[in-house]
């Protein structure tokens, strides 16, 4: 069965017949049904308890409570025990997630789950060649994921299927769903009215194991949209503006809930773009209320039955009148201008009209080397159509892109449809190279040849992240994020100094002309072309399936349990590194070429903190070995301490671990002997990942105490025998001259998370409970 073929479309019946009928969550899982009745029942229980109007995000989150009658609910404080509907994993994170699930000893996943092969395909020569090369290079990993999926009941999307978040939007997200995914941009599904949250692999294992999943009760930030999008302003500009307002940590611990009359001027895939990039402001997730644009998208993607079901329960898929938000931001879409954010951070917002002057003032290169459109953020049919509308105008005047130009379709369905409808042809004619349906340069999978490492240059993308070195591993690449149509216009002009709203280009005939604001259909007039069938169903009974992991493999490695806490305080720990400034998961566990080791914990641990800046010498990957006094690479030093039986700590700055859901950034320090990470503040996903692996993520009670710790000091964490929720821990700092001082450290552990630490990891604790119950 192919999800989007005409036979499936003919299967859909009139909406009136769908009401109160069982409706499948997905064509791929015909026996797994949407349960709006349970959602409604739970919402009513909680509403009666709280006796107040509820926001949309509260309805869906509280509607998935394990115990709605007794669960303590206080925004920003209590931990909720939730029952998500499904799990999604991309291939880089799925390796470790499935290895952990295998280690749990469970026979099959408890909820619908999928694996999506999108991260391991490197952009090099173009779609077909790059895809075949990836299949050859990653055969061992793809075979592992395919057979593990078959054995444990997990659907498998083969390489070439597309980017996980686009596949989810097309097939799995729906209004009111709670989905967790092992990728930070899982919130993309909020464009279809779902609560879709990025997590680490250990969190996914909890849900796949049928264990209630814990989440700190989120605050709710309301973004009220008024007016209407028009001209060059796009949905991407909404989140670029919000990122400029809230910064990369302003959404931490909160769900961003969009509402207001302006919502209806945004397409469903446009709403997904906005929710997707909410990850860049640290938000737990983002969401839009169910409306006609979502209904239209569901119908076009072969899910009219789901839309009919959602219509019946619509009162639970929109916020209550008079509901309270913890913070409200208001944006008039009629006044919003096209934006471009960067470089080096996604919250440095500029109107496109200003960026040329700002770049010249700051000394950023204004000539654009490469423009890149696509990625999980902006690869929809509408995105490609608007870019093609710009390109078509340039071609009509005899122009092609001055900059190199690449196009990444979001899915096989998008690729096939833009080929059929002529968009791909236009984008190629203007100078574009169509890449594989995969993440590619967005996550550093880019074999870039046009510059040398260390060469200062500028690129513009329609991606979501632009951290230093993220796209091409060159720290001197100034990356800017903007909408696909602005990327296309700037690539034609070849400079940041071009403003398409006001500036003119010179055609091949020498005449000046101005680009008109692009206009394109949000959905194809014909049905989507599904393209090639790339989905592998799990068999009904996978118990006989064999999953091989060679003991000599350099790509895959079975996991050994981490050691249990010995019941003592952590005394005289060395400081592996005191990090200066921004430290994202890209700094802690680099992607790019390291992706090939995502299933082999020991090998990938050789990238531990190699991008972090050491405050002692201002260098990356150069730390002092406290025993030998020699400077060397961070991973080598950590391995030396581990060999000597010495525990160590990391000291970090603000929003430590922002960015990806990259669980390896927590697994690696634990594997190499780390015990404590002390920072001014943490990004949500990374803090949880650290707890899951038995590490102690602690924050300074007084952020100024960051300055009291020096790389040559020794640290002791005191009070672990009385470790309790809400109770600070003491840290004794021992200076080389023999003096000592004590500071206080805060934590956000609850009782079950303390048990994770004591057991050595959340997985260890799960296995302990299984043994006890059996």
Buried (B, 14 or more C-beta within 10 A) or exposed (E): EBBBBEEBBEEBEEBEEBEEEEBBBBBBBEEBEBBBEEBBEBBEBBBEBEEEEBBBBBBBBBBBBBEBEEBEBEBEEEBBBBBBBBBBBBBBBBBBBBBBBBBBEBEBBBBBBBBBBBBBBBBBBBBEEBBBBBBEBBEBBBEBBBBBBBBBBBBBBBBBBBBBBBBBBBBBBBBBBBBBBBBBBBBBBBBBBBBBBBBBBBBBBBBBBEBBBBBBBBBBBBBBBBBBBEBBBBBBBBBBBBBBEBBBBBBBBBBBBBBBEBBEBBBBBBBBBBBBBBBBBBBBBBBBBBBEBBBBBBBBBBBBBBBBBBBBBBEBBBBBEEBBBBBBBEBEBBEBBBBBBBBBBBBBBBBBBBBBEBBEEEEBBBEBBBBBBBBBBBBBBBBBBBBBBBBBBBBEBEBBBBBBBBBBBBBBBBBBBBBBBEBBEBBBBBBBBBBBBBBBBBBBBBBBEEBEEEEEBBBBBBBBBBBBBBBBBBEBBBBBBBBBBBBBBBBBBBBBBBBBBEBEBEBEEEEEBEBEBBEBEBBBEEBBBBBEBBBBEBEEEBEEBEBEBEEEBEBBBBBEEBEBBEEEBBEEBBBBBBBBEBBBBBBBBBBBEBBBBBBBBBBBBBBBBBBBBBBBEEEBBBBBBBEEEEBBBBBBBBBBBBEEEBBBBBBBBBBBBBBBBBBBBBBBBBBBBBBBBBBBBBBBBBBBBBBBBBBBBBBBEEEEBBEBBBBBBBBBBBBBEEBEEEEBBBBBBBBEEEEEEEBBBEBBBBEBBBBBBBBBBBBBBBBBEEEEEE
